[in-house]
Amino acid sequence: MHVNARFWDRLAPRYARMTVRDPDAYEKKLAMTRAFLGPDAQVFEFGCGTGTTALRHAPHAGHVTAIDCAPTMIGIARQKAAEAGIGNVEFRVGDLSDMPDSPAAFDMVMAHNVLHLLPDRAGALARVRRMLKPGGVFVSSTACAAGAPWLFRGAIRTGHALGLLPLFNPLTADGLRAEIAAAGFGVIEDWRPEGGRVPVLFLIARKPS
């Protein structure tokens, strides 16, 4: 198992018990996303964790496929789906690069709290664009830690160098916007919640029709 998967697998039980740090911001992101969903929408999420967001959106979509590299995360997500009686979400163990190439298969792709963890964002964004139908949307919420306190950034770098923490790229909001535009998307929603130790950028971007 890759170091990132091992880290998130160990963290999964504690992660599942964590509460949302900013409930108002989270609910706003959900509402902004649902404006682009419909009863027939085919949705894909990578880096889904314990499935909270996928399950919140499931009643507003046709089907949700959600993946995570950590088996324990997926096990918890499946249990939550079963307990809630939600049957239109499929949780799978996997990485975006492991998925079969599925051109124009989805109306929406979601990546929450994951883009800053990727070693190859350009490759991931290119794959997301292929997966989307013409006019489909890419929804992302991403930590932009280049503006975080230097003690936080230093601790993250040291932890990764020691093999204790996964890769954590210190992105800037402007840099991420530029990367998404370079991948061929047009940004249609751009929001930065206030507060929090690490700035977050929430974007909804459309693949051209």
C-alpha positions as CSV (number, residue, x, y, z in Angstrom):
1,M,0.0,0.0,0.0
2,H,1.3,3.5,-0.9
3,V,2.4,5.8,1.9
4,N,-0.6,8.1,1.3
5,A,-3.0,5.1,1.4
6,R,-1.4,3.8,4.6
7,F,-1.7,7.2,6.3
8,W,-5.4,7.7,5.4
9,D,-6.2,4.1,6.3
10,R,-4.8,4.5,9.8
11,L,-6.6,7.9,10.1
12,A,-10.0,6.6,8.9
13,P,-11.6,5.7,12.2
14,R,-10.7,9.1,13.8
15,Y,-11.5,10.9,10.6
16,A,-15.0,9.4,10.6
17,R,-15.6,10.8,14.1
18,M,-14.5,14.4,13.2
19,T,-17.1,17.1,12.9
20,V,-17.2,19.6,10.1
21,R,-15.1,22.6,11.2
22,D,-17.3,25.2,9.4
23,P,-20.8,23.8,9.0
24,D,-22.1,27.0,7.4
25,A,-19.4,26.9,4.7
26,Y,-19.9,23.2,4.1
27,E,-23.7,23.6,3.6
28,K,-23.1,26.5,1.2
29,K,-20.7,24.3,-0.9
30,L,-23.4,21.6,-0.9
31,A,-26.1,24.1,-2.1
32,M,-23.8,25.5,-4.8
33,T,-23.0,22.0,-6.1
34,R,-26.7,20.9,-6.1
35,A,-27.5,23.7,-8.5
36,F,-25.7,21.6,-11.1
37,L,-27.3,18.3,-10.2
38,G,-30.4,16.6,-11.4
39,P,-32.3,13.3,-11.1
40,D,-30.4,11.7,-13.9
41,A,-27.0,13.1,-13.1
42,Q,-24.0,10.7,-13.2
43,V,-21.5,11.8,-10.6
44,F,-17.9,10.7,-9.8
45,E,-15.9,11.7,-6.8
46,F,-12.3,10.8,-6.1
47,G,-10.7,11.1,-2.7
48,C,-14.2,10.6,-1.1
49,G,-13.0,9.7,2.4
50,T,-15.8,8.2,4.5
51,G,-18.4,9.2,1.9
52,T,-20.1,12.1,3.7
53,T,-20.4,14.4,0.7
54,A,-21.2,11.7,-1.8
55,L,-24.1,10.5,0.5
56,R,-25.3,14.1,1.0
57,H,-25.6,14.6,-2.8
58,A,-27.0,11.1,-3.6
59,P,-30.7,12.1,-3.2
60,H,-30.2,14.8,-5.8
61,A,-28.4,12.7,-8.4
62,G,-29.1,9.6,-10.5
63,H,-26.0,7.7,-9.4
64,V,-22.7,8.5,-7.6
65,T,-19.5,6.6,-8.0
66,A,-17.0,7.5,-5.3
67,I,-13.4,6.2,-4.8
68,D,-10.7,6.5,-2.2
69,C,-7.3,4.9,-1.9
70,A,-7.8,3.8,1.7
71,P,-9.8,0.6,2.2
72,T,-10.9,1.5,5.7
73,M,-12.3,4.8,4.5
74,I,-14.4,2.9,1.9
75,G,-15.5,0.3,4.4
76,I,-16.9,3.1,6.7
77,A,-18.5,4.8,3.7
78,R,-20.3,1.6,2.7
79,Q,-21.5,1.1,6.2
80,K,-22.9,4.7,6.3
81,A,-24.7,4.1,3.0
82,A,-26.2,0.9,4.2
83,E,-27.4,2.4,7.5
84,A,-28.9,5.4,5.7
85,G,-30.6,3.1,3.1
86,I,-29.0,4.9,0.2
87,G,-28.6,2.6,-2.8
88,N,-27.5,4.9,-5.6
89,V,-23.9,5.3,-4.4
90,E,-21.1,2.9,-5.3
91,F,-18.0,3.2,-3.1
92,R,-14.8,1.6,-4.5
93,V,-11.2,1.4,-3.3
94,G,-9.0,3.0,-5.9
95,D,-7.0,5.9,-7.1
96,L,-8.0,8.2,-10.0
97,S,-5.1,6.8,-12.1
98,D,-6.4,3.2,-11.5
99,M,-9.8,3.9,-13.0
100,P,-10.6,2.7,-16.5
101,D,-10.6,5.4,-19.0
102,S,-14.3,6.5,-19.4
103,P,-14.6,9.4,-21.9
104,A,-17.6,11.6,-21.4
105,A,-19.2,9.2,-18.8
106,F,-20.1,11.8,-16.1
107,D,-22.1,14.9,-15.7
108,M,-20.1,16.0,-12.6
109,V,-16.7,15.1,-11.1
110,M,-15.9,16.1,-7.5
111,A,-12.6,16.4,-5.7
112,H,-12.9,17.7,-2.2
113,N,-9.7,18.3,-0.1
114,V,-7.6,16.3,-2.6
115,L,-6.0,18.4,-5.3
116,H,-3.3,19.7,-3.0
117,L,-2.3,16.1,-2.2
118,L,-1.7,15.0,-5.8
119,P,1.8,14.6,-7.3
120,D,0.5,15.2,-10.8
121,R,-2.4,17.7,-10.8
122,A,-2.1,18.4,-14.5
123,G,-2.5,14.7,-15.3
124,A,-5.4,14.4,-12.9
125,L,-7.2,17.5,-14.4
126,A,-6.7,16.2,-17.9
127,R,-8.3,12.9,-16.9
128,V,-11.2,14.6,-15.2
129,R,-11.8,16.6,-18.4
130,R,-12.0,13.4,-20.4
131,M,-14.4,11.8,-17.9
132,L,-16.8,14.7,-18.2
133,K,-19.5,15.0,-20.8
134,P,-19.5,18.2,-22.9
135,G,-20.9,20.9,-20.6
136,G,-20.2,18.8,-17.5
137,V,-18.8,20.4,-14.3
138,F,-15.8,19.8,-12.1
139,V,-16.4,20.7,-8.4
140,S,-13.3,21.2,-6.2
141,S,-12.6,22.4,-2.7
142,T,-8.9,22.8,-2.1
143,A,-6.5,23.9,0.7
144,C,-4.3,26.7,-0.6
145,A,-1.6,26.5,2.0
146,A,0.9,28.8,0.4
147,G,-0.9,31.5,2.5
148,A,-1.0,29.5,5.7
149,P,1.3,30.3,8.7
150,W,4.9,29.3,8.2
151,L,4.9,27.0,11.2
152,F,2.1,25.0,9.7
153,R,3.8,24.8,6.3
154,G,7.1,23.8,8.0
155,A,5.5,21.1,10.0
156,I,3.8,19.6,6.9
157,R,7.2,19.6,5.0
158,T,9.0,18.0,7.9
159,G,6.4,15.4,8.4
160,H,6.4,14.4,4.7
161,A,10.2,14.3,4.6
162,L,10.2,11.9,7.5
163,G,7.5,9.7,5.9
164,L,5.0,10.5,8.5
165,L,2.6,12.6,6.4
166,P,1.4,12.4,2.8
167,L,2.5,14.9,0.2
168,F,0.9,18.3,0.8
169,N,1.5,20.9,-2.0
170,P,1.4,24.5,-0.7
171,L,-0.8,25.9,-3.5
172,T,-1.9,29.5,-4.1
173,A,-5.5,30.3,-5.1
174,D,-4.3,32.1,-8.3
175,G,-2.0,29.3,-9.2
176,L,-4.8,26.7,-8.9
177,R,-7.2,28.8,-10.9
178,A,-4.6,29.0,-13.6
179,E,-4.0,25.3,-13.6
180,I,-7.8,24.6,-14.0
181,A,-8.1,27.1,-16.8
182,A,-5.0,25.6,-18.5
183,A,-6.7,22.2,-18.3
184,G,-9.5,23.5,-20.5
185,F,-12.2,24.5,-18.0
186,G,-14.1,27.7,-17.6
187,V,-14.7,28.7,-13.9
188,I,-18.3,29.5,-13.2
189,E,-18.3,29.6,-9.4
190,D,-15.4,30.9,-7.3
191,W,-15.7,31.2,-3.6
192,R,-13.2,31.5,-0.7
193,P,-14.7,30.8,2.8
194,E,-13.5,33.2,5.4
195,G,-11.6,32.1,8.5
196,G,-9.7,28.9,9.0
197,R,-6.0,28.2,9.5
198,V,-5.5,27.2,5.9
199,P,-7.3,29.2,3.1
200,V,-9.6,27.1,1.0
201,L,-10.7,27.7,-2.6
202,F,-14.0,26.3,-3.8
203,L,-14.5,26.2,-7.5
204,I,-17.0,24.9,-10.0
205,A,-15.7,24.8,-13.5
206,R,-17.3,23.7,-16.7
207,K,-16.0,21.6,-19.6
208,P,-16.9,23.4,-22.8
209,S,-19.9,22.1,-24.7
